[in-house]
Amino acid sequence: MNQLYKYLIPTILVFSLQSCGHEEKKEAKKSEPSSPDIEAVNPKQEDFASSTKIPGELQPYQKVDVYAKVSSFVKKLYVDVGNEVKAGQLLATLEAPEINSQQSAASSALKSKEALYIASKAKYARLKETSKTPGTISALDLEQALAAQRSDLAQLEAAKASYREVADVKNYLQIRAPFSGNIATRNVSAGAYVGPSGKGSDLPMFSLVQQDRLRLVVNVPESYTGLLNKNGDIKFSIQSIPGETFTAKVARFAGALDNKLRSQWVEMDVYNKDKKLLPGMVANVILPLSDNNKALSVPNSAVLNSTLGVFVIKVEKNTAHWVPVTSGISNGDTTTIIGQVSINDVIVKNASEEIRDGQNIRVKLLK
């Protein structure tokens, strides 16, 4: 028995020592940082442009396509392309012979109803005066005369309404400018058959645009929407008018982002008294950025856009930490960031979701 213990004890000791050594190696492996070749950088404080340019388009403040209200023929044109017109100015006259016939018929009907009403009114007046003598006129005859007078009055009012309707339709044979502006297009000539859209002519008779006041329409990217103040002044330039800068006033915001472009529709008012600017011109809108153009920047690859948000991966004591940031302006290969990051922090250069928050890593700091 003693001899058995003599052989077992050394064996147990050897096995225990081997087990302890194995556990120590496992602990050493567990604490050792993984991925030793990850590159990292320090954020830099750089000067970024104090403004940026985004494209926009000049549009007329008001624009309308003028159609004929009734089917008719063009009798005379008073304006042509490029003419400046005032609100209410006569642009063209039309003719429709059937409307003249309708007006004559309505006038005759009106006169007939008016004569009947005058006769029934006079009859009732005489009967009423005669009825003052007892026994001359029965109450029933007087009531029937009053009813006839009221019926003729109603028919007279209907005839007047019919006549006014025809007269109003006839007024549509005079085409007038709804506002002051310029004739941009003219699609008809004298003698042409015109009518409502799809009836007589698919094209409008005229296109009228307001030129002395324009809308500068811009799709502002999401990252720049906070830089615009309502009623603020914005500078812009036109490629076809080199060397000049124009001013617009921010007036209207869409209040929502476009789902495809991720941008907001913004309209600016441009007063164009000298008519130098034309609707349809492409503008380069000079969008001012922050007054303090010193910003922390990191390589574009260091910004991690995940489903949880925008992050950079900061490394402290060989441990990765996801730090939420707001990305700003991209200036070539770098992007500005705002968040709990300083110039002395170590940031993973190529951020990836494979580097988990809290993971042990070893990095190589690039200068």
Secondary structure by P-SEA (a helix, b strand, c coil): caaaaaaaaaaaaaaaaaaaaaaaaaaaaaaccccccbbbbcccccccccbbbbbbbbbbcbbbbbbbcccccccccccccccccccccccbbbbbaaaaaaaaaaaaaaaaaaaaaaaaaaaaaaaaaaacccccccaaaaaaaaaaaaaaaaaaaaaaaaaaaaaaaaaacbbbbcccccccccccccccccccccccccccccccccccbbbbcccccccccccccccbbbbbcccccccbbbbbbbccccccccccccbbbbbbbbbccccccccccccccccccccccbbbbccccccccccccbbbbbbcccbbbbbbbbbccccccbbbbbcccccccccccccccccccbbbbbbbbcc
